[in-house]
Amino acid sequence: MPCNLFFLYMLQVLSFFQEGCMACMEQEPITREVAAAHALPVESINPLKEKQYIDQYKLRVTPTILILKDGNVVERFEGVVHREQMEEAVRRYL
């Protein structure tokens, strides 16, 4: 199975950010810590450079964190999310 298809069958985190966004800079280490604690892949995406994601995921603000299971969005966080909230969401789908 190709590597990129492997991620469709597990939890994955998409982290949408903008350069210079203070809230995004605050969110980034929280997202990385939670992902590392659960061995989850994180894809950091600047939607201003990859505009197809804006419509695909109905993005309105950054930071936006999406948790995907089997390729489907199961959790969505807009703005800074605390580690405890993100941990709780991840545990629901493991």
N, C-alpha and C positions, 0 to 999 in steps of 0.2 A: 504494500500500500504506500503510495507516495506520501511524503511527510506532511504536506499541506492538507491532505484528506484526513490524516490522523487527528488533527485538531477539531474536525467537525464532530467527533464522537466523544468529546470530553468538555470540561469547562475551559473557557477562554475569556480573557479580559481584554476589552478594547478601551483604550484611554485616549480621548480626544482632547487636544490642547491647542493653544495658540502661543506663539512666541511672545514673550513679554507679559504674559498674563500672570499676575501675582497669585491668584487662586490656583492656577494650574501648577505653579511652582510649589505651592503648599501641598497640593494633592499628590504630586508625583511620588514622593518618598512613601506616603501611606499606601498607595497602590502597589508599589514595588515590594514593600514589606509583607503585605497580605498575600500577594501572588507568590512570593518566595516561600512563605510559611506553608503554602498548600501546593507547591510545585505547579503553579498555573502559568501558562504562557501569557505574556502581556504584549499587546501590539500598541505602541504609541503612534497616534495619527494626528497630523495637522490637517484639519478639514479644509483650510483655506488653500492648501497645496494639493489636496486630493478631494475635490469638490463632489465627487460622486457619492461620498459618504453622507453629505448633508441631507440629500433627499432620501437615500437608502434608509437612514436611521432617524430621520426627522430631527436633526440636530438644531437646537435653538441657542444653547449657551456652551461655554467652556469654563471649567472642565466638565465633561460628561464621561461617565464610566458606564460601560455596558458589560454585563456578564452574560455570556452565551453558553448554552448547553446544547450539544448536538447541532450547533449552527443557528440556534434560535435565541433571541434575546429573552432572558428570564428575569433579569434585574436591570434597572436603569437608575443612575444617580446623576443629578444635574447640580453643579456647584460642588463645593468641597464636602466630602463625606468622611465622617470619622471612622477610624480604624475598626471600632467595635461594630458599627453598622455594617461595614463591608464584610467583616469576618462572619457575622451572623448570616448575611445573604449567601456567602460562599458555602457555608456549612449546610444550608438548606438543600443544596444541589449536589453535594459530594456523595 
